[in-house]
Amino acid sequence: MTEILRVEHLNKTFHLHAIDRTVVSLRDVSFTVRRGDHLALAGSSGAGKSSLLRCLYRTYLPDSGTVRLTLADGPRELTTLSDRHMARLRGREFGYVSQFLQAPPRVGPLELVTQAARRRGLRHDPAVAVAKDSLTRLGIDEALWDMDCAVLSGGERQRVNLAAGTVSPPQLLLLDEPVSALDPANREKALALIETLRAQDVTVVAVYHDMQIIRRLANRVLVLADGRTIAEGNPTDVLGQHIDALEEVSL
């Protein structure tokens, strides 16, 4: 299958100026992701999972290493692209869903998700239609569609964020704990929506803290510990062999 993402020898450190201390977040991380893969990143808190996603999305610039995204017209090395070029790629070519919704003031869920669909190339009317469908599938009541996102509950905001990330989905989607704030019923709606991405050939790299979700959704898992890759492979084979690295994770 077509390679979508290749990460080689990625390193990232942070310098805490207040205490004059350097923290190593990622250490020589390498992996590849192919079209339609659902790669789960697993590991205890502080293992480097979210830092890795942010380096892929280039909200963090790695200290060294390469991140190559394959597009229709050829590969792009993301670590060296200009900020303007990266801004054009984000949203249209690949997306990022964090745990927390960051919406402009006085923007409602329908407008926010419609804007996401427009960035992915849809005209206005089709964008509105798919936005309504996505919000409905995730259980966002129609009475909330035009309300300021700032007044929504945490779970509602997380579902709106997921709707914006998955509407007319890009070829690569990065998910950082996309269901962490959801009750069981709405979590199931969100997981069911994420499951449909594979049928659309969407490639997913995701952070989850629940091993049952990884077993359900992922065809591959990458286990991190102290910023290093310690295992990679089929979730069934890998997870049972690395319980120590997953001690803070729900099994």
Backbone hydrogen bonds in HBPLUS format (Angstrom, degrees):
<---DONOR---> <-ACCEPTOR-->    atom                        ^
c    i                          cat <-CA-CA->   ^        H-A-AA   ^      H-
h    n   atom  resd res      DA  || num        DHA   H-A  angle D-A-AA Bond
n    s   type  num  typ     dist DA aas  dist angle  dist       angle   num
A0035-ARG N   A0002-THR O   2.74 MM  33  5.50 158.9  1.78 163.9 171.3     1
A0004-ILE N   A0033-VAL O   2.85 MM  29  5.80 158.2  1.89 145.8 153.2     2
A0070-THR N   A0004-ILE O   2.84 MM  66  4.94 164.0  1.87 143.2 145.9     3
A0005-LEU N   A0033-VAL O   3.10 MM  28  5.05 168.3  2.11 144.0 145.7     4
A0033-VAL N   A0005-LEU O   2.80 MM  28  5.05 154.8  1.86 152.7 154.6     5
A0006-ARG N   A0068-ARG O   2.94 MM  62  5.13 151.2  2.02 141.9 150.7     6
A0068-ARG N   A0006-ARG O   2.86 MM  62  5.13 172.1  1.87 151.6 154.2     7
A0007-VAL N   A0031-PHE O   2.82 MM  24  5.28 175.5  1.82 178.1 176.7     8
A0031-PHE N   A0007-VAL O   2.91 MM  24  5.28 150.4  2.00 135.4 141.7     9
A0008-GLU N   A0066-THR O   3.01 MM  58  5.28 162.5  2.04 144.3 148.6    10
A0066-THR N   A0008-GLU O   2.99 MM  58  5.28 156.8  2.05 145.6 153.2    11
A0010-LEU N   A0029-VAL O   2.91 MM  19  4.85 177.1  1.91 134.2 133.3    12
A0029-VAL N   A0010-LEU O   3.01 MM  19  4.85 162.0  2.05 133.1 131.6    13
A0011-ASN N   A0064-SER O   3.00 MM  53  5.32 156.3  2.06 146.1 142.5    14
A0063-ASP N   A0011-ASN O   2.78 MM  52  5.54 139.7  1.95 144.1 154.6    15
A0012-LYS N   A0026-LEU O   3.13 MM  14  4.89 158.6  2.18 122.9 123.3    16
A0025-SER N   A0012-LYS O   2.80 MM  13  5.45 154.6  1.86 151.2 159.2    17
A0026-LEU N   A0012-LYS O   3.11 MM  14  4.89 161.0  2.15 135.8 138.1    18
A0014-PHE N   A0023-VAL O   2.81 MM   9  5.17 156.9  1.86 150.1 158.1    19
A0023-VAL N   A0014-PHE O   2.71 MM   9  5.17 166.5  1.72 160.0 163.9    20
A0016-LEU N   A0021-ARG O   2.63 MM   5  5.10 166.2  1.65 172.5 167.5    21
A0019-ILE N   A0016-LEU O   3.21 MM   3  5.84 139.3  2.38 112.3 121.4    22
A0020-ASP N   A0016-LEU O   2.74 MM   4  5.54 108.3  2.26 140.7 160.5    23
A0021-ARG N   A0016-LEU O   3.09 MM   5  5.10 156.5  2.15 129.3 135.9    24
A0027-ARG N   A0227-GLY O   2.81 MM 200  5.24 160.9  1.84 135.9 129.4    25
A0037-ASP N   A0034-ARG O   2.96 MM   3  5.57 162.7  1.99 142.3 143.5    26
A0204-VAL N   A0037-ASP O   2.90 MM 167  6.25 166.5  1.92 156.0 160.1    27
A0219-ASN N   A0038-HIS O   3.10 MM 181  5.62 143.6  2.24 133.8 144.4    28
A0220-ARG N   A0038-HIS O   3.39 MM 182  6.39 157.7  2.44 149.7 143.9    29
A0039-LEU N   A0204-VAL O   2.80 MM 165  6.10 155.2  1.86 165.5 158.3    30
A0206-ALA N   A0039-LEU O   2.90 MM 167  6.33 159.4  1.94 158.6 165.2    31
A0040-ALA N   A0220-ARG O   2.96 MM 180  6.33 166.7  1.98 145.6 146.9    32
A0222-LEU N   A0040-ALA O   2.80 MM 182  6.19 160.1  1.83 167.3 173.5    33
A0041-LEU N   A0206-ALA O   2.66 MM 165  5.93 159.1  1.70 161.5 165.1    34
A0042-ALA N   A0222-LEU O   2.92 MM 180  6.12 167.6  1.94 151.0 154.3    35
A0224-LEU N   A0042-ALA O   2.84 MM 182  6.21 165.2  1.86 163.9 164.8    36
A0044-SER N   A0245-ALA O   3.12 MM 201  6.17 123.5  2.46 173.2 167.7    37
A0047-ALA N   A0044-SER O   3.08 MM   3  5.67 141.0  2.24 145.2 143.4    38
A0227-GLY N   A0047-ALA O   2.80 MM 180  5.19 136.1  1.99 129.2 136.7    39
A0052-LEU N   A0048-GLY O   2.99 MM   4  6.09 148.8  2.09 144.8 152.8    40
A0053-LEU N   A0049-LYS O   3.14 MM   4  6.56 158.9  2.19 150.5 155.2    41
A0054-ARG N   A0050-SER O   3.00 MM   4  6.25 160.2  2.04 150.7 155.9    42
A0055-CYS N   A0051-SER O   2.95 MM   4  6.18 141.4  2.10 143.1 153.5    43
A0055-CYS N   A0052-LEU O   3.16 MM   3  5.10 124.1  2.49  94.1 108.4    44
A0056-LEU N   A0052-LEU O   2.99 MM   4  6.30 151.1  2.07 149.5 157.6    45
A0057-TYR N   A0053-LEU O   2.98 MM   4  6.30 151.2  2.06 147.2 155.1    46
A0058-ARG N   A0054-ARG O   2.89 MM   4  5.78 112.1  2.36 126.2 142.5    47
A0059-THR N   A0054-ARG O   2.96 MM   5  5.26 137.8  2.14 150.6 157.3    48
A0060-TYR N   A0054-ARG O   3.12 MM   6  5.34 159.7  2.16 120.9 117.2    49
A0078-LEU N   A0067-VAL O   2.79 MM  11  5.55 152.2  1.87 175.2 175.0    50
A0069-LEU N   A0076-ARG O   2.88 MM   7  5.24 153.8  1.95 155.7 156.0    51
A0076-ARG N   A0069-LEU O   2.74 MM   7  5.24 146.1  1.85 144.3 155.9    52
A0071-LEU N   A0074-GLY O   2.95 MM   3  5.06 159.9  1.99 121.0 126.0    53
A0074-GLY N   A0071-LEU O   3.06 MM   3  5.06 166.5  2.08 109.7 111.7    54
A0080-THR N   A0077-GLU O   3.40 MM   3  6.05 156.6  2.46 113.2 119.0    55
A0086-MET N   A0082-SER O   2.94 MM   4  6.23 162.8  1.97 155.3 160.4    56
A0087-ALA N   A0083-ASP O   2.93 MM   4  6.12 153.5  2.00 145.4 152.4    57
A0088-ARG N   A0084-ARG O   3.21 MM   4  6.53 143.5  2.35 139.9 148.6    58
A0088-ARG N   A0085-HIS O   3.13 MM   3  5.20 124.0  2.45  96.1 109.9    59
A0089-LEU N   A0085-HIS O   3.14 MM   4  6.50 146.2  2.26 145.8 155.0    60
A0089-LEU N   A0086-MET O   3.06 MM   3  5.10 120.7  2.43  95.8 110.8    61
A0090-ARG N   A0086-MET O   2.93 MM   4  6.17 159.2  1.98 159.1 164.2    62
A0093-GLU N   A0089-LEU O   2.84 MM   4  5.18 153.9  1.91 147.9 156.4    63
A0091-GLY N   A0094-PHE O   2.76 MM   3  5.43 150.7  1.85 153.8 150.0    64
A0095-GLY N   A0172-LEU O   2.95 MM  77  6.49 151.4  2.03 152.2 159.6    65
A0174-LEU N   A0095-GLY O   2.83 MM  79  6.01 161.2  1.87 139.7 146.1    66
A0097-VAL N   A0174-LEU O   2.76 MM  77  6.15 160.1  1.80 162.2 169.0    67
A0176-ASP N   A0097-VAL O   2.79 MM  79  6.07 164.8  1.82 175.9 171.3    68
A0149-CYS N   A0107-VAL O   3.03 MM  42  6.22 159.1  2.07 148.6 146.1    69
A0112-LEU N   A0108-GLY O   2.96 MM   4  6.15 162.9  1.99 158.6 164.2    70
A0113-VAL N   A0109-PRO O   2.95 MM   4  6.09 169.8  1.96 156.4 158.1    71
A0110-LEU N   A0145-TRP O   3.04 MM  35  5.03 170.6  2.05 133.7 136.6    72
A0114-THR N   A0110-LEU O   2.91 MM   4  5.95 155.3  1.97 145.8 153.6    73
A0115-GLN N   A0111-GLU O   2.91 MM   4  6.05 156.7  1.97 146.7 152.5    74
A0116-ALA N   A0112-LEU O   3.17 MM   4  6.48 149.5  2.26 140.2 148.2    75
A0117-ALA N   A0113-VAL O   3.04 MM   4  6.37 154.9  2.10 147.1 153.3    76
A0118-ARG N   A0114-THR O   2.89 MM   4  6.21 151.3  1.97 150.1 158.6    77
A0119-ARG N   A0115-GLN O   2.98 MM   4  6.26 153.3  2.05 147.8 154.2    78
A0120-ARG N   A0117-ALA O   3.11 MM   3  5.13 136.6  2.31  95.2 107.6    79
A0122-LEU N   A0117-ALA O   3.32 MM   5  5.93 163.9  2.35 146.4 142.3    80
A0121-GLY N   A0118-ARG O   2.95 MM   3  5.25 153.9  2.02 115.7 116.3    81
A0127-ALA N   A0123-ARG O   2.93 MM   4  5.95 151.0  2.02 154.2 163.7    82
A0128-VAL N   A0124-HIS O   2.92 MM   4  6.20 156.4  1.97 157.7 163.5    83
A0129-ALA N   A0125-ASP O   3.05 MM   4  6.30 159.7  2.10 150.8 156.4    84
A0130-VAL N   A0126-PRO O   3.01 MM   4  6.26 165.6  2.03 153.2 155.4    85
A0131-ALA N   A0127-ALA O   2.96 MM   4  6.04 149.4  2.05 143.7 152.9    86
A0132-LYS N   A0128-VAL O   2.96 MM   4  6.17 160.2  2.00 151.6 155.7    87
A0133-ASP N   A0129-ALA O   3.09 MM   4  6.34 158.3  2.14 145.3 151.4    88
A0134-SER N   A0130-VAL O   2.93 MM   4  6.08 158.0  1.98 145.2 150.7    89
A0135-LEU N   A0131-ALA O   3.00 MM   4  6.21 167.1  2.02 154.2 157.1    90
A0136-THR N   A0132-LYS O   2.98 MM   4  6.09 156.4  2.03 146.6 153.4    91
A0137-ARG N   A0133-ASP O   2.95 MM   4  6.14 160.3  1.99 149.6 154.6    92
A0138-LEU N   A0134-SER O   3.15 MM   4  6.35 140.5  2.31 141.8 151.6    93
A0140-ILE N   A0135-LEU O   2.96 MM   5  5.29 168.1  1.97 158.8 154.8    94
A0139-GLY N   A0136-THR O   3.03 MM   3  5.13 163.1  2.06 108.8 112.2    95
A0144-LEU N   A0141-ASP O   2.87 MM   3  5.59 161.9  1.91 122.3 128.3    96
A0145-TRP N   A0142-GLU O   3.15 MM   3  5.26 159.6  2.19 107.7 113.8    97
A0147-MET N   A0144-LEU O   3.11 MM   3  5.23 162.2  2.15 110.2 115.8    98
A0151-VAL N   A0148-ASP O   3.05 MM   3  5.90 163.0  2.08 126.3 129.8    99
A0152-LEU N   A0149-CYS O   3.19 MM   3  5.44 162.7  2.22 109.8 115.2   100
A0157-ARG N   A0153-SER O   2.87 MM   4  6.09 161.5  1.90 154.4 159.6   101
A0158-GLN N   A0154-GLY O   3.00 MM   4  6.20 152.8  2.07 144.0 151.5   102
A0159-ARG N   A0155-GLY O   3.05 MM   4  6.28 153.1  2.12 143.9 150.8   103
A0160-VAL N   A0156-GLU O   2.92 MM   4  6.18 155.1  1.98 150.7 157.7   104
A0161-ASN N   A0157-ARG O   2.94 MM   4  6.13 156.4  2.00 146.0 152.5   105
A0162-LEU N   A0158-GLN O   3.00 MM   4  6.27 152.1  2.08 142.2 149.5   106
A0163-ALA N   A0159-ARG O   2.85 MM   4  6.10 151.9  1.93 144.9 153.1   107
A0164-ALA N   A0160-VAL O   2.96 MM   4  6.24 159.5  2.00 152.4 156.6   108
A0165-GLY N   A0161-ASN O   3.03 MM   4  6.26 146.4  2.14 141.1 150.7   109
A0166-THR N   A0162-LEU O   2.97 MM   4  6.08 148.3  2.07 149.6 156.5   110
A0167-VAL N   A0163-ALA O   2.98 MM   4  5.79 132.2  2.22 147.4 156.0   111
A0203-THR N   A0171-GLN O   2.86 MM  32  5.93 169.5  1.88 148.2 148.6   112
A0173-LEU N   A0203-THR O   2.81 MM  30  6.21 155.6  1.86 160.0 168.4   113
A0205-VAL N   A0173-LEU O   3.01 MM  32  6.43 156.8  2.07 155.6 161.0   114
A0175-LEU N   A0205-VAL O   2.98 MM  30  6.35 156.9  2.03 144.0 151.0   115
A0207-VAL N   A0175-LEU O   2.77 MM  32  6.19 151.6  1.85 153.8 163.1   116
A0177-GLU N   A0207-VAL O   3.02 MM  30  5.41 149.6  2.11 133.0 140.5   117
A0182-LEU N   A0179-VAL O   3.32 MM   3  5.50 170.6  2.33 115.8 117.1   118
A0187-ARG N   A0183-ASP O   2.75 MM   4  5.80 149.8  1.84 161.8 172.3   119
A0188-GLU N   A0184-PRO O   3.05 MM   4  6.19 153.9  2.12 143.7 149.0   120
A0189-LYS N   A0185-ALA O   3.28 MM   4  6.66 152.1  2.36 140.1 147.0   121
A0190-ALA N   A0186-ASN O   3.02 MM   4  6.25 158.3  2.07 145.0 150.5   122
A0191-LEU N   A0187-ARG O   2.85 MM   4  6.10 163.6  1.88 155.8 160.3   123
A0192-ALA N   A0188-GLU O   2.90 MM   4  6.00 157.9  1.95 147.8 153.9   124
A0193-LEU N   A0189-LYS O   3.06 MM   4  6.30 150.7  2.15 142.2 149.7   125
A0194-ILE N   A0190-ALA O   2.95 MM   4  6.27 160.3  1.99 151.3 156.6   126
A0195-GLU N   A0191-LEU O   2.87 MM   4  6.09 150.5  1.96 146.9 155.2   127
A0196-THR N   A0193-LEU O   3.10 MM   3  5.36 133.0  2.33 101.7 113.6   128
A0197-LEU N   A0194-ILE O   3.09 MM   3  5.52 156.3  2.15 111.4 118.7   129
A0200-GLN N   A0197-LEU O   2.97 MM   3  5.09 138.2  2.15  99.4 112.0   130
A0202-VAL N   A0197-LEU O   3.09 MM   5  5.32 167.1  2.10 151.9 147.8   131
A0201-ASP N   A0198-ARG O   2.97 MM   3  5.02 161.7  2.01 110.2 112.9   132
A0250-SER N   A0209-HIS O   2.83 MM  41  6.02 142.2  1.97 177.4 170.1   133
A0213-ILE N   A0210-ASP O   3.12 MM   3  5.46 124.9  2.44 103.5 116.1   134
A0214-ILE N   A0210-ASP O   3.21 MM   4  6.64 157.2  2.27 147.2 153.6   135
A0211-MET N   A0250-SER O   2.70 MM  39  6.02 172.5  1.70 175.4 174.8   136
A0215-ARG N   A0211-MET O   2.91 MM   4  6.14 164.4  1.93 150.4 154.2   137
A0216-ARG N   A0212-GLN O   3.00 MM   4  6.13 143.6  2.13 138.1 148.2   138
A0217-LEU N   A0213-ILE O   2.87 MM   4  6.00 162.8  1.90 159.6 162.6   139
A0218-ALA N   A0214-ILE O   2.90 MM   4  5.21 151.1  1.99 136.9 146.5   140
A0221-VAL N   A0233-GLY O   2.83 MM  12  5.60 147.7  1.93 153.2 163.6   141
A0233-GLY N   A0221-VAL O   3.06 MM  12  5.60 149.4  2.15 148.2 157.5   142
A0223-VAL N   A0231-ALA O   2.88 MM   8  5.16 166.0  1.90 145.7 150.4   143
A0230-ILE N   A0223-VAL O   2.91 MM   7  5.79 168.4  1.93 158.2 162.2   144
A0225-ALA N   A0228-ARG O   2.90 MM   3  5.35 150.9  1.99 146.4 156.0   145
A0228-ARG N   A0225-ALA O   2.98 MM   3  5.35 167.0  2.00 117.5 121.0   146
A0237-ASP N   A0234-ASN O   3.06 MM   3  5.43 121.4  2.42 108.2 122.1   147
A0238-VAL N   A0234-ASN O   2.92 MM   4  6.01 165.2  1.94 163.8 168.8   148
A0239-LEU N   A0235-PRO O   3.03 MM   4  5.61 164.0  2.06 143.8 148.7   149
A0241-GLN N   A0238-VAL O   3.07 MM   3  5.45 141.0  2.23 108.6 119.7   150
A0242-HIS N   A0239-LEU O   3.27 MM   3  5.51 161.0  2.31 107.5 113.1   151
A0245-ALA N   A0242-HIS O   3.21 MM   3  5.59 128.6  2.49 105.2 116.5   152
A0246-LEU N   A0243-ILE O   2.94 MM   3  5.04 147.4  2.04 104.0 114.6   153
A0249-VAL N   A0246-LEU O   2.93 MM   3  5.15 162.2  1.96 117.7 121.3   154
